Amino acid sequence: MCGIAGRILNAPGRVGQDLVELMEAQKHRGADSTGFAVYGVPRETGFVLRGMGFDKASMDADLENFAQVLRDHGSDLLAEPRIVTDSHRHYCFRMEISDPDDMTAWVADADDLSGRIEIQSCGRSLEIIKDVGGARAVADKHGVRDMIGTHGLGHARLATESSVLPNASHPFWARPFSDVAIVHNGQITDYFTWRDRLTRAGYRFLTENDSELIAVWVSDQMKAGLTIEQALKKSITSIDGVFTYMIARPEGIGFAKDRFAMKPLVVIDRNGELAAATEEQAVRRVYRDEGDVINFDGPAMYGIWGVGNRRVAA
C-alpha cells in the first residue's frame, strides 16, 4: 500500500518542495511515516551525515561516543551538529564530517552503536530525512521544502510487518556506499532467505523492514562489481515478491519492477525533468497542465533516468 515518488530537475532547484507535494498527494497510502532522500549540490570533500538517536535523555553522551568513533577513523565534525527533537523519545541530527580513512570500516564501527544512534545517510550530496507522521508534518519539522537539489526520492509508509519506529521508514541508505538510497513499494517474500545469506556474508541489518534488504542486496551487487543498471536487471529474477523500487545516486534515479507488475509506477517527463510516483494524481501536483503520462505497467521492467538526460531500458 506504500507510496513512492521520484523527482529530477535539470539544475539545482526546490526539489524538496516538489517531493513534499508528491508525497502529500499520496499520504493516504501510508500514514505511519514519511521520508525523503534529497540530492543537493555535491561537495568536493567531506560528507553530510543524517542520523537518529533513540533516547534524548542520553543524547549528549551518545553523540560524544559517536564523534569519538569518527575520530578513531581519521574523521571529525566540521561544525556543531544540528539537532531536531520533539515530544517523541527519538531525535534526529545532521552533521558535516571530514572524510574517514575507510568508509566501510567506519560504518561498521558506527553501527555497533545501533540502538543508541543510527546513521540514516552519508554522502557528498545525499541527505535522507525520515520520521513518523505525514509528509506535511515531517517537512515542517525538518525543513524539507527549503532543500535545494537536482533530484530525490519520497516515500509514505504503511507498516504491515515491521516496526513503526522512524528508523524502519524509507528511504534506506545502501550502506556503506555513499550517496545511494532506495524506496520500495511491495513485499519481498524471500526476505529471510536473503537476509540470512547476506548476514553470513558480513552485512548488518538494522531493522526488520524487508525494504532494507533491497538496499543491502544492491550494496552487495555493487561490491561484486555490477553496475547499477546490471543490479536493477538482476534483481528482477533474483528477488522474489511483488515490488517496484527506485534507487537514486548523484547521477540520477533507476527503477525496477517485478515479474508480476502488481505495483504501479507513472511518470511525466518534460525535456529531461520528470516526476514519478505510484499514483498519477501525485505527478499532477507537479505538472498541473495537460501532458502525457507514461504508465510503466509491464512486467520485469527496469530503467535509469539521468539528471537532465533521460534513458530508459526495459
DRENZA-10959 format. One record per residue: x, y, z of N, C-alpha, C in turn. Coordinates in steps of 0.02 Angstrom, whole numbers. Example, Ala and Ser with C-alpha at 12.3 -4.5 7.8 and 13.67 -1.06 7.14 Angstrom:
# DRENZA-10959
{{660, -284, 390}, {615, -225, 390}, {660, -165, 390}} {{642, -112, 354}, {684, -53, 357}, {645, 2, 394}} 
***
This chain:
# DRENZA-10959
{{41, -60, 0}, {0, 0, 0}, {43, 63, 0}} {{107, 57, 15}, {150, 116, 20}, {151, 155, -45}} {{170, 219, -41}, {177, 261, -99}, {249, 284, -107}} {{274, 285, -168}, {342, 307, -181}, {341, 363, -233}} {{395, 401, -236}, {399, 456, -284}, {472, 472, -299}} {{483, 500, -358}, {548, 525, -378}, {541, 589, -417}} {{591, 632, -412}, {589, 696, -447}, {659, 712, -472}} {{664, 734, -534}, {728, 754, -564}, {720, 824, -594}} {{767, 868, -580}, {771, 934, -610}, {834, 938, -653}} {{834, 983, -702}, {893, 991, -744}, {948, 1031, -711}} {{929, 1071, -661}, {977, 1113, -624}, {953, 1117, -552}} {{998, 1132, -506}, {977, 1136, -435}, {918, 1184, -426}} {{869, 1160, -389}, {809, 1199, -376}, {773, 1171, -315}} {{711, 1190, -305}, {674, 1173, -245}, {645, 1102, -251}} {{690, 1055, -256}, {669, 985, -263}, {635, 961, -200}} {{654, 987, -142}, {621, 969, -80}, {547, 985, -81}} {{530, 1045, -104}, {461, 1065, -109}, {421, 1019, -155}} {{450, 1000, -211}, {416, 955, -258}, {405, 886, -227}} {{454, 861, -191}, {447, 796, -160}, {393, 797, -106}} {{388, 852, -70}, {334, 858, -20}, {267, 856, -54}} {{259, 890, -110}, {196, 889, -147}, {180, 818, -171}} {{229, 784, -198}, {218, 715, -222}, {196, 669, -165}} {{224, 678, -106}, {207, 634, -51}, {144, 656, -14}} {{131, 720, -11}, {69, 744, 18}, {9, 717, -21}} {{17, 712, -87}, {-37, 685, -129}, {-48, 610, -117}} {{1, 576, -88}, {-4, 504, -77}, {-5, 485, -3}} {{-21, 533, 39}, {-20, 521, 111}, {-69, 466, 132}} {{-122, 457, 93}, {-171, 405, 109}, {-143, 335, 100}} {{-85, 330, 67}, {-55, 264, 55}, {-13, 240, 114}} {{0, 285, 162}, {38, 265, 220}, {47, 323, 268}} {{13, 320, 325}, {15, 375, 373}, {64, 362, 430}} {{98, 304, 430}, {143, 288, 486}, {206, 331, 486}} {{235, 341, 428}, {296, 381, 424}, {305, 405, 352}} {{347, 457, 345}, {363, 485, 279}, {438, 498, 277}} {{467, 488, 219}, {538, 500, 212}, {556, 531, 145}} {{614, 564, 144}, {638, 597, 84}, {713, 585, 78}} {{736, 576, 16}, {808, 575, 0}, {820, 631, -49}} {{859, 680, -29}, {871, 740, -69}, {945, 743, -89}} {{957, 754, -154}, {1024, 760, -181}, {1039, 833, -196}} {{1079, 864, -152}, {1099, 933, -161}, {1160, 939, -206}} {{1189, 999, -207}, {1249, 1010, -247}, {1307, 973, -213}} {{1341, 928, -248}, {1394, 888, -216}, {1451, 930, -190}} {{1477, 913, -133}, {1538, 945, -107}, {1599, 906, -130}} {{1655, 941, -135}, {1716, 909, -159}, {1747, 865, -105}} {{1745, 886, -43}, {1771, 846, 12}, {1721, 847, 69}} {{1728, 799, 114}, {1682, 796, 170}, {1615, 766, 152}} {{1578, 747, 203}, {1513, 716, 194}, {1460, 750, 237}} {{1398, 748, 213}, {1341, 765, 255}, {1313, 701, 283}} {{1304, 699, 347}, {1280, 639, 381}, {1213, 655, 415}} {{1164, 613, 403}, {1100, 617, 438}, {1093, 555, 482}} {{1071, 566, 543}, {1065, 510, 589}, {1007, 518, 637}} {{999, 468, 678}, {944, 466, 726}, {968, 436, 791}} {{947, 467, 846}, {960, 440, 913}, {895, 419, 944}} {{898, 373, 992}, {837, 342, 1016}, {822, 355, 1090}} {{862, 398, 1122}, {849, 414, 1193}, {875, 485, 1206}} {{829, 533, 1207}, {850, 602, 1216}, {885, 612, 1283}} {{869, 571, 1333}, {899, 580, 1399}, {975, 569, 1397}} {{999, 528, 1351}, {1071, 515, 1347}, {1101, 543, 1283}} {{1069, 593, 1253}, {1089, 620, 1189}, {1161, 645, 1189}} {{1180, 685, 1239}, {1247, 714, 1240}, {1301, 660, 1242}} {{1292, 611, 1285}, {1341, 557, 1291}, {1344, 515, 1228}} {{1285, 500, 1199}, {1283, 458, 1139}, {1316, 494, 1080}} {{1304, 558, 1072}, {1334, 596, 1018}, {1410, 602, 1027}} {{1432, 608, 1089}, {1504, 610, 1101}, {1536, 543, 1084}} {{1503, 488, 1102}, {1529, 422, 1083}, {1533, 415, 1007}} {{1482, 440, 974}, {1481, 437, 901}, {1538, 478, 871}} {{1549, 538, 899}, {1604, 581, 875}, {1672, 548, 887}} {{1678, 510, 941}, {1740, 476, 955}, {1754, 422, 904}} {{1702, 386, 882}, {1710, 336, 830}, {1734, 370, 766}} {{1707, 429, 750}, {1732, 466, 693}, {1806, 481, 699}} {{1827, 506, 757}, {1897, 523, 767}, {1942, 461, 763}} {{1916, 405, 787}, {1955, 343, 783}, {1969, 322, 711}} {{1929, 348, 664}, {1937, 331, 594}, {1963, 390, 552}} {{1996, 437, 585}, {2028, 492, 549}, {1981, 546, 526}} {{1921, 547, 551}, {1872, 598, 532}, {1855, 639, 594}} {{1815, 692, 583}, {1792, 732, 639}, {1735, 776, 616}} {{1701, 807, 663}, {1648, 854, 646}, {1677, 917, 616}} {{1646, 944, 564}, {1666, 1007, 535}, {1627, 1065, 564}} {{1573, 1050, 599}, {1532, 1101, 631}, {1490, 1066, 685}} {{1462, 1105, 729}, {1419, 1076, 780}, {1358, 1044, 747}} {{1337, 985, 769}, {1279, 952, 738}, {1215, 991, 750}} {{1170, 987, 703}, {1104, 1017, 709}, {1055, 963, 733}} {{1021, 977, 788}, {978, 928, 820}, {905, 948, 811}} {{863, 899, 795}, {791, 910, 791}, {758, 862, 840}} {{720, 889, 887}, {685, 848, 936}, {612, 868, 938}} {{571, 825, 968}, {500, 840, 980}, {478, 801, 1041}} {{414, 787, 1047}, {389, 753, 1105}, {405, 678, 1106}} {{426, 652, 1048}, {445, 582, 1045}, {512, 571, 1079}} {{527, 509, 1095}, {589, 493, 1129}, {649, 500, 1083}} {{640, 487, 1018}, {696, 490, 972}, {712, 562, 954}} {{770, 572, 925}, {791, 637, 899}, {829, 625, 834}} {{831, 676, 792}, {866, 672, 728}, {922, 723, 727}} {{975, 709, 690}, {1030, 756, 687}, {1061, 757, 617}} {{1092, 814, 603}, {1129, 825, 540}, {1200, 846, 558}} {{1249, 813, 529}, {1319, 829, 541}, {1355, 839, 475}} {{1406, 880, 475}, {1454, 884, 421}, {1520, 857, 448}} {{1548, 808, 413}, {1608, 774, 437}, {1662, 773, 383}} {{1724, 769, 405}, {1779, 759, 358}, {1782, 686, 336}} {{1821, 672, 285}, {1823, 604, 256}, {1854, 554, 305}} {{1819, 499, 320}, {1851, 445, 359}, {1906, 412, 317}} {{1953, 380, 352}, {2006, 345, 317}, {1978, 288, 275}} {{1929, 253, 301}, {1899, 196, 267}, {1824, 197, 283}} {{1784, 213, 233}, {1712, 220, 244}, {1681, 155, 271}} {{1699, 99, 241}, {1669, 35, 262}, {1686, 18, 334}} {{1748, 27, 353}, {1769, 12, 421}, {1735, 59, 471}} {{1731, 122, 454}, {1699, 171, 499}, {1625, 154, 508}} {{1590, 140, 454}, {1518, 124, 459}, {1508, 62, 502}} {{1551, 12, 494}, {1544, -49, 534}, {1551, -33, 608}} {{1599, 8, 627}, {1608, 25, 697}, {1551, 71, 722}} {{1529, 117, 680}, {1474, 161, 699}, {1410, 121, 709}} {{1400, 69, 669}, {1340, 28, 676}, {1340, -12, 741}} {{1398, -18, 773}, {1399, -51, 839}, {1361, -10, 891}} {{1348, 54, 876}, {1309, 96, 921}, {1235, 91, 908}} {{1215, 47, 861}, {1145, 38, 844}, {1105, 22, 907}} {{1048, 54, 913}, {1008, 51, 974}, {1014, 114, 1014}} {{1072, 149, 1005}, {1082, 214, 1036}, {1079, 268, 982}} {{1119, 257, 929}, {1124, 304, 873}, {1128, 263, 809}} {{1097, 288, 756}, {1098, 253, 692}, {1108, 303, 635}} {{1154, 286, 591}, {1165, 328, 531}, {1109, 314, 481}} {{1077, 367, 457}, {1024, 360, 406}, {1051, 372, 336}} {{1102, 415, 329}, {1133, 425, 263}, {1200, 460, 272}} {{1243, 451, 223}, {1307, 484, 222}, {1325, 495, 149}} {{1338, 557, 130}, {1353, 569, 60}, {1382, 637, 46}} {{1411, 644, -12}, {1434, 710, -35}, {1374, 755, -50}} {{1319, 724, -72}, {1260, 764, -89}, {1196, 737, -58}} {{1193, 672, -41}, {1132, 640, -16}, {1118, 659, 56}} {{1054, 675, 70}, {1029, 682, 138}, {962, 646, 142}} {{957, 597, 188}, {895, 562, 200}, {863, 589, 263}} {{800, 610, 256}, {760, 635, 311}, {698, 592, 317}} {{688, 560, 374}, {628, 519, 383}, {607, 522, 455}} {{540, 517, 464}, {513, 524, 531}, {441, 499, 531}} {{414, 491, 591}, {344, 471, 596}, {299, 529, 575}} {{241, 512, 546}, {193, 563, 526}, {189, 571, 451}} {{144, 614, 430}, {132, 626, 359}, {183, 674, 329}} {{177, 684, 262}, {226, 724, 226}, {229, 795, 252}} {{173, 825, 265}, {173, 895, 287}, {206, 902, 355}} {{190, 856, 401}, {219, 861, 469}, {294, 850, 468}} {{317, 800, 430}, {389, 786, 426}, {425, 844, 391}} {{395, 871, 338}, {426, 927, 303}, {432, 988, 347}} {{380, 1004, 385}, {382, 1062, 430}, {434, 1053, 484}} {{439, 993, 511}, {485, 980, 566}, {558, 984, 543}} {{573, 961, 482}, {642, 955, 460}, {662, 1004, 405}} {{617, 1049, 385}, {634, 1099, 335}, {645, 1071, 265}} {{608, 1020, 247}, {619, 986, 183}, {602, 1032, 124}} {{551, 1074, 131}, {530, 1116, 75}, {585, 1163, 52}} {{630, 1182, 96}, {682, 1230, 79}, {745, 1197, 53}} {{746, 1131, 47}, {806, 1096, 25}, {814, 1103, -51}} {{874, 1124, -72}, {889, 1135, -142}, {929, 1076, -168}} {{912, 1053, -228}, {948, 997, -258}, {925, 984, -328}} {{953, 931, -358}, {937, 913, -427}, {886, 856, -431}} {{883, 813, -379}, {838, 757, -383}, {829, 726, -314}} {{782, 679, -310}, {770, 648, -245}, {714, 598, -248}} {{702, 565, -191}, {651, 514, -183}, {606, 531, -124}} {{546, 503, -125}, {500, 511, -69}, {464, 445, -56}} {{439, 437, 6}, {405, 376, 25}, {354, 389, 80}} {{295, 361, 73}, {244, 360, 125}, {234, 288, 145}} {{240, 273, 209}, {242, 203, 231}, {180, 183, 271}} {{153, 126, 251}, {103, 91, 291}, {138, 29, 318}} {{151, 28, 384}, {188, -28, 414}, {143, -90, 417}} {{164, -142, 382}, {124, -204, 380}, {155, -260, 421}} {{221, -260, 429}, {254, -314, 465}, {303, -289, 517}} {{348, -242, 498}, {400, -220, 545}, {376, -159, 584}} {{419, -134, 627}, {404, -81, 675}, {385, -16, 640}} {{347, 25, 676}, {330, 92, 653}, {384, 142, 672}} {{435, 121, 708}, {489, 166, 727}, {517, 202, 666}} {{538, 265, 674}, {560, 304, 615}, {619, 276, 579}} {{663, 239, 613}, {720, 210, 578}, {701, 152, 533}} {{640, 125, 542}, {615, 72, 497}, {580, 101, 436}} {{580, 167, 431}, {548, 201, 375}, {596, 204, 315}} {{568, 223, 258}, {607, 235, 198}, {622, 310, 192}} {{670, 328, 150}, {716, 288, 110}, {768, 253, 153}} {{799, 201, 123}, {855, 167, 155}, {919, 184, 118}} {{971, 194, 158}, {1038, 206, 131}, {1070, 138, 114}} {{1102, 133, 56}, {1135, 72, 36}, {1204, 70, 68}} {{1205, 64, 135}, {1268, 66, 172}, {1315, 10, 150}} {{1379, 22, 146}, {1415, 83, 164}, {1431, 127, 104}} {{1395, 120, 48}, {1409, 159, -12}, {1378, 228, -4}} {{1419, 280, -8}, {1393, 347, 0}, {1347, 365, -58}} {{1297, 406, -44}, {1255, 437, -96}, {1211, 387, -134}} {{1192, 331, -103}, {1146, 284, -135}, {1087, 272, -88}} {{1026, 281, -114}, {965, 274, -73}, {911, 238, -112}} {{867, 202, -77}, {812, 167, -110}, {746, 180, -74}} {{691, 178, -114}, {624, 174, -88}, {589, 116, -122}} {{540, 86, -89}, {511, 23, -112}, {437, 20, -95}} {{399, -6, -141}, {328, -20, -130}, {317, -94, -146}} {{296, -133, -97}, {284, -204, -109}, {305, -246, -50}} {{318, -310, -65}, {338, -357, -13}, {388, -407, -42}} {{442, -418, -6}, {493, -467, -26}, {478, -533, 9}} {{460, -583, -29}, {437, -646, 2}, {494, -692, 22}} {{553, -683, -7}, {611, -723, 14}, {658, -681, 58}} {{629, -635, 95}, {668, -589, 138}, {715, -626, 185}} {{689, -675, 222}, {729, -709, 273}, {785, -751, 241}} {{771, -779, 183}, {823, -817, 148}, {881, -772, 129}} {{865, -714, 98}, {917, -668, 77}, {950, -636, 137}} {{912, -619, 188}, {941, -588, 247}, {993, -634, 279}} {{976, -698, 285}, {1022, -745, 315}, {1085, -751, 273}} {{1077, -753, 207}, {1134, -760, 162}, {1180, -699, 166}} {{1150, -640, 167}, {1189, -579, 169}, {1221, -566, 238}} {{1186, -587, 290}, {1215, -581, 357}, {1277, -624, 363}} {{1273, -685, 336}, {1331, -729, 338}, {1389, -702, 295}} {{1372, -659, 247}, {1424, -628, 206}, {1454, -566, 240}} {{1428, -548, 300}, {1458, -494, 338}, {1417, -430, 340}} {{1358, -429, 309}, {1317, -369, 310}, {1275, -367, 373}} {{1257, -307, 393}, {1218, -297, 453}, {1151, -265, 436}} {{1098, -293, 464}, {1031, -265, 456}, {1011, -229, 521}} {{988, -168, 515}, {972, -128, 573}, {897, -125, 588}} {{856, -151, 542}, {784, -152, 553}, {757, -221, 530}} {{692, -231, 540}, {657, -290, 515}, {619, -275, 451}} {{631, -218, 421}, {596, -197, 361}, {624, -232, 300}} {{581, -266, 262}, {605, -303, 203}, {634, -256, 150}} {{615, -193, 152}, {642, -145, 104}, {716, -133, 115}} {{738, -137, 178}, {810, -130, 192}, {849, -183, 154}} {{819, -241, 143}, {852, -295, 107}, {874, -272, 37}} {{832, -234, 3}, {848, -212, -64}, {911, -169, -63}} {{914, -123, -15}, {973, -79, -10}, {1036, -120, 3}} {{1032, -169, 49}, {1090, -210, 65}, {1107, -255, 5}} {{1056, -282, -27}, {1067, -326, -85}, {1103, -287, -141}} {{1080, -227, -155}, {1112, -186, -206}, {1184, -170, -187}} {{1196, -156, -122}, {1264, -145, -99}, {1309, -204, -115}} {{1283, -264, -103}, {1322, -325, -116}, {1336, -333, -190}} {{1288, -317, -232}, {1299, -322, -305}, {1351, -271, -328}} {{1349, -211, -300}, {1399, -160, -317}, {1468, -182, -294}} {{1472, -211, -236}, {1536, -236, -210}, {1564, -290, -256}} {{1519, -329, -285}, {1541, -383, -331}, {1560, -357, -400}} {{1550, -292, -411}, {1572, -262, -474}, {1517, -246, -524}} {{1454, -259, -506}, {1399, -243, -553}, {1386, -168, -555}} {{1365, -144, -612}, {1341, -76, -616}, {1270, -72, -588}} {{1247, -12, -576}, {1178, -4, -551}, {1129, -34, -601}} {{1139, -23, -665}, {1093, -50, -715}, {1093, -126, -714}} {{1151, -156, -708}, {1155, -229, -705}, {1121, -255, -642}} {{1129, -219, -586}, {1097, -240, -524}, {1021, -235, -529}} {{996, -182, -560}, {924, -175, -570}, {896, -234, -609}} {{929, -250, -664}, {905, -306, -706}, {908, -372, -668}} {{962, -383, -632}, {971, -446, -596}, {920, -454, -540}} {{901, -398, -508}, {855, -402, -451}, {788, -431, -470}} {{767, -421, -533}, {701, -444, -555}, {695, -519, -551}} {{748, -554, -566}, {746, -628, -564}, {778, -657, -501}} {{813, -616, -462}, {847, -641, -403}, {807, -633, -339}} {{764, -582, -336}, {725, -568, -277}, {652, -588, -291}} {{623, -626, -246}, {553, -647, -253}, {507, -598, -217}} {{449, -588, -247}, {399, -545, -216}, {366, -501, -267}} {{325, -456, -242}, {294, -405, -284}, {325, -338, -263}} {{354, -303, -310}, {389, -243, -291}, {398, -195, -350}} {{397, -132, -334}, {426, -80, -375}, {470, -39, -330}} {{532, -30, -349}, {576, 11, -308}, {615, 60, -352}} {{636, 114, -322}, {679, 163, -355}, {743, 170, -315}} {{798, 177, -351}, {863, 186, -319}, {895, 248, -348}} {{920, 291, -304}, {949, 355, -325}, {1023, 358, -311}} {{1058, 391, -355}, {1130, 405, -348}, {1140, 478, -370}} {{1200, 506, -363}, {1211, 575, -386}, {1196, 585, -460}} {{1204, 531, -500}, {1193, 537, -572}, {1119, 535, -592}} {{1075, 510, -549}, {1005, 505, -568}, {968, 452, -528}} {{914, 426, -557}, {869, 379, -524}, {856, 320, -569}} {{859, 260, -541}, {841, 199, -576}, {780, 167, -544}} {{748, 122, -580}, {690, 87, -553}, {690, 15, -577}} {{655, -28, -540}, {644, -98, -561}, {576, -120, -537}} {{544, -161, -579}, {478, -190, -563}, {482, -266, -569}} {{445, -300, -527}, {448, -373, -526}, {414, -403, -587}} {{415, -470, -591}, {389, -506, -649}, {313, -508, -652}} {{278, -486, -598}, {205, -489, -596}, {173, -420, -608}} {{213, -367, -605}, {190, -299, -621}, {129, -279, -580}} {{130, -294, -514}, {73, -278, -473}, {77, -209, -440}} {{136, -180, -437}, {144, -115, -404}, {156, -61, -457}} {{113, -12, -461}, {115, 36, -516}, {171, 87, -511}} {{186, 117, -568}, {232, 174, -571}, {214, 215, -633}} {{201, 280, -622}, {184, 325, -677}, {234, 382, -678}} {{246, 410, -738}, {298, 461, -747}, {272, 514, -795}} {{287, 577, -780}, {282, 631, -828}, {352, 657, -840}} {{372, 660, -903}, {439, 680, -923}, {434, 742, -966}} {{470, 794, -946}, {470, 857, -984}, {542, 879, -997}} {{568, 863, -1056}, {634, 887, -1076}, {688, 870, -1026}} {{687, 808, -1002}, {739, 786, -956}, {722, 794, -883}} {{672, 837, -867}, {648, 841, -799}, {587, 795, -793}} {{580, 762, -736}, {525, 716, -730}, {501, 710, -658}} {{441, 685, -652}, {411, 667, -588}, {384, 596, -596}} {{398, 553, -547}, {375, 484, -547}, {341, 471, -481}} {{288, 429, -482}, {252, 414, -420}, {211, 351, -429}} {{185, 327, -374}, {140, 270, -376}, {74, 288, -408}} {{51, 349, -399}, {-15, 370, -424}, {-8, 430, -471}} {{-51, 431, -523}, {-49, 486, -571}, {-67, 553, -539}} {{-114, 552, -492}, {-135, 616, -462}, {-77, 649, -424}} {{-27, 610, -405}, {31, 640, -371}, {75, 679, -420}} {{91, 649, -478}, {133, 685, -525}, {97, 745, -554}} {{30, 744, -552}, {-8, 803, -574}, {-2, 861, -525}} {{20, 849, -465}, {34, 903, -418}, {94, 944, -441}} {{140, 912, -476}, {200, 946, -500}, {188, 974, -570}} {{156, 935, -613}, {139, 957, -681}, {63, 963, -686}} {{38, 1023, -675}, {-34, 1034, -671}, {-67, 1042, -739}} {{-29, 1059, -790}, {-59, 1067, -856}, {-65, 999, -890}} {{-98, 999, -947}, {-107, 937, -984}, {-40, 910, -1009}} {{-33, 845, -1010}, {29, 815, -1035}, {23, 740, -1032}} {{65, 708, -1071}, {64, 635, -1074}, {93, 604, -1010}} {{59, 553, -987}, {82, 514, -930}, {106, 446, -955}} {{167, 428, -937}, {194, 363, -954}, {178, 315, -898}} {{143, 261, -915}, {123, 211, -865}, {167, 149, -873}} {{212, 139, -826}, {256, 81, -829}, {218, 22, -796}} {{175, -8, -836}, {130, -60, -809}, {150, -131, -830}} {{205, -138, -865}, {225, -204, -888}, {267, -241, -837}} {{276, -306, -847}, {316, -346, -800}, {391, -339, -815}} {{431, -353, -764}, {504, -358, -770}, {534, -298, -806}} {{515, -239, -784}, {541, -178, -814}, {595, -148, -768}} {{643, -116, -799}, {693, -79, -762}, {718, -22, -806}} {{747, 28, -775}, {771, 85, -814}, {810, 134, -772}} {{841, 181, -805}, {880, 233, -772}, {864, 300, -803}} {{851, 349, -760}, {843, 418, -782}, {903, 457, -755}} {{943, 484, -801}, {998, 527, -780}, {975, 598, -771}} {{1008, 635, -729}, {991, 706, -719}, {1001, 743, -784}} {{947, 768, -813}, {950, 805, -875}, {960, 763, -937}} {{958, 697, -931}, {971, 653, -989}, {934, 588, -980}} {{872, 587, -999}, {830, 529, -984}, {848, 470, -1029}} {{852, 411, -998}, {864, 349, -1036}, {828, 292, -1000}} {{790, 253, -1037}, {751, 200, -1006}, {766, 134, -1041}} {{775, 81, -1002}, {783, 14, -1030}, {725, -29, -1005}} {{707, -79, -1044}, {653, -123, -1023}, {667, -194, -1045}} 
***
